[in-house]
Amino acid sequence: MQTISLSTISLSTWIAVAIGAIVVGALGWVWARYRKRTATFLTEVSKELKKCAWPWDPQQKGARRYRELIDSTVVVSISSVLLAAVVTLADFLLVRVVGFVTRLHL
């Protein structure tokens, strides 16, 4: 079995250990100081999420359960691609028009 002395560990390893210790210490301090607030926040979030109307019926099974979710995702994806195409086209045309106009005045 090979033993490792403290002098053979590189400086970058010591720095990583020090940063890790600082992060763990900071998280521990935050947890100790704000534990009650955090627990209250998470409890309230849980209560609010139970009030939400989710886009599926809990009684349905399989892919039909997520039909509305899938349809909405497809609509949003297609709309995003179309909007990106319109903005790209408008940008392309404006660059060409401004380039043409600026060459006329030289």
N, C-alpha and C positions, 0 to 999 in steps of 0.2 A: 504494500500500500504506500502510495506516494503522499507525503505531507507537503502542504503549501504554507510557506511562511508569509507573514503580512507584507514583507518587503518585495515579494514577487508579484503582488497584485498591482496592475497598472493604475495610473492616475485616473484614466477615464472610468475605470470600474469604481474607484473611490468616489468620484464625482457623481456617478449614477446612484450609488448607494446613499450619498448625502442628499441628493435631490429627492430620492424615494422616501427617505426618512422625513424630510421637510414636508412633502406632500401628505404622507400618512399622518404626521403630527397636525398639519393644518386641517385635514379632514376630521380628525379626532376632536380638535378644538371646536370646529363648526358644529359637529354632531352634539358635543356636550353642551354647547351654548344654545343651539337652536333646535334641540330634539323635540321639545313640546310643540313649537311652531310647525316643524316639519310634519310631525304626526297629525296635527290638526289639519294642515293643508292636504295631506294625502287622504285623510278621512273625508274631507269636503269634496275633493276631486272624485272619490269613489261614489259619493252620494249623487253628485251632479251627473256622472256618467250613467248611473242607473236611470236617470230621468230622460236621457236622450232617446230619440226615436231612431233606431238603427235601421239601415236599408235592407233588412231581411226579416222574414217571418220565422220565429224560433221553432214552429211546428214542422216546417218543410225540411226535407232531407236532401243531401247531395248538392249538385251544382244549381238546381232550381232555387235553392235557398238564397244564393248569391246573385240571382239573375239581375235584379235592379242595380246592384253594386257593379256588376260586370258591364251592364249597358251604360251606366253613368261614366265609368272609367273610359270606355271606348269613345263616348261622345266628347269628353274632356280632352282626350288624346288627339282626336281628329281636329277639334276646334283649335287646340294649341298649335298643331302643325300648319293648319290653314292661316292662322294669325301670324305665325312666323314667316310664312311664305309671302303674305301681303306686306309685312313690314320690310322684309328683304327686298322685295320688288320696289317698294316706295323708296327705300334707301338707294338702290341701284339707279333708279330714274333720277332722283334728286342729285346724286353725284354727277351723273352725265349732264343734266341741265345746268348745274352750277359750273361745271367744267367748261361747257360750251359758252356760257355767258361770260365767264372770266377771260376766255381766249378772245372774245370779240372786242373787249375794251383795251387790249394791249396794243 
